[in-house]
């Protein structure tokens, strides 16, 4: 019934069409003016809730781990780093040896980071918190030694556990927002803080010397950089960096600049304004890379805001990414290293969709045993679509005040991803529907190749699980049917294709009829790309007796031409018993939630997955994974 009503609304809106917007893309010009596009937006973050003594319990809980595993399921490392507060609180003091050397129990942190590693993610590891059971006298009397020894033990422990290659991709960072009293639980003075940072730098260097003189980068000071009177720690450490650049403990300067909750450009403008201030005050450090690792529309993740629930937040995040890319492209923010979205939190009732999160969490507390259900919000799918951008890109272009796009590509083998957005930030769109005509002119070289394309999109009200939840009265415990309806709207839809062009095609014209706000990608691939390869790391997570989530990994280089993933199930290992369980469902990401109708089919059995590209070529099946329910 709900789907029928949506189709009727679609038809009514179509009658109200007016202006047609046009986009012209000449690939000859694109190839001449593109620049390397670094993937600077693939980070999220979260803070475990109080009390700090329960940090390990929270991060190792089923709810938290499933949230992170779904976050890690975006293709092409759509989200790569997870920046988490208070990780040091997961460590426990173990004992002293005869020389009064400190030994720690890393087991709880090991268990958590093992999962992060398994999910294909990398930690944003803040040296924030105090290991449990450490005597205050220890930290006071051997202050510098305590922090340098802890940093050295931490780094060397995890390089032995995971290898240098993996740990080298971590983002190690100093204490988050140390100037704030609610974070400064160690009661640092300014001098203490400076010693703390220098000691961590010393400890990381010591660990690096044990592993082929590996240089372990350190980020910081992760500050708000407001008045020096109220935020002396961060300003003072940068003064020392400016006075002695070679002794600066940081390879990347991190700061936090959010918006006021109105427009996406407030985030970029706030960052640029701070850069001007730092350039004036500290000219000797302005060549270092900078990162805004809390680049959100507004502070306060848990404060419910309606725009977080729908596509407005998603398109606003995409606009933030494109605006920062334009500033990087044009040299306005030439030393931008990355931005991070602080949206990896767990929502709670009654604000399942309204808080600043990637997923809506439903705590099914009346079932026995209790379980959790997650539904992806539009912002999650936006990040998945951003993952399709190629390694080169043009500057952002504007069609109208609200419509913008960027063209990304790879020349050999040919790949094109044009990403288009219509966003009115946190406000309702003026036009309910927009028609866009996109004309792509291929150059002579490409007109001799076999090219395929696929158009995917997110539209207000259509790719909007919260709209469905609201329709059913925002039930705290949705039914299986309601979850099925929400999940049918949680990922991008195929708007056109997959289509294979004739070999002599020189122009491709597409017409998109979209409900505002919206986001769309047009991906074009050459047949020169190799066929999909086998997927790996197949995993299943039990939700309840009748539901299971299947995860898998794919090489990032194989994702660009992928259109869909096929998930197959068998109750036995006989080949004739296999059947595709997501037939007819667009599955664009590395995750599938399987909930057979009525639970009659059961979920115990074997699962395997393969990918399908734009030309209809299928990859080899993954190894079968047995789920025992």
Secondary structure, 3 states (H helix, E strand, C coil): CHHHHHHHHHHHHHCCCCCEEEEEEEHHHHHHHCEECCCCCCEEEECCCCCHHHHHHHHCCHHHHHHHHHHCCCHHHCCCEEEECCHHHHCEEEEECCCCCEEEECHHHHHHHHHHHHCCCEEEEECCCCCECCCHHHHHHCHHHHHHHHHHHHHHHHHHHHCHHHHCCCCCECCCCCCCCCCCCCCCCHHHHHHHHHHHHHHHHHHHHCCCCCCCCCEEEEECCCCCCCCHHHHHHHHHHHHCHHHCCCCEEEECCCCCCCCCHHHHHHHHHHHHHHHHHCCCCCCCEEEECCCCCCCCCCCCCHHHHCHHHHHHHHHHHHHHHHHHHCCCCCCEEEECECCECCCCCCCCCCCCECEEEEEECCCCCCEEEEEECHHHHHHHHHCCCCCEECCCEECCCCEEEEEEEECCCCEEEEEEEECCCCCCCCCCEEEEEEEEECCCCHHHCCEEEEEEEEECCCCCHHHHHHHCCCCCCCCHHHHHHHHCCCCCEEEEEEEECCCCCCEEEEEEEEECCEEEEEEEEECCCCCCCCCEEEEEEEEECCEEEEEEECCHHHCCCEEEEEEEEECCCCHHHCEECCCCCCCCCCEEEECCHHHCCCCCEEEEEEEEECCCCECCCCCCEEECC
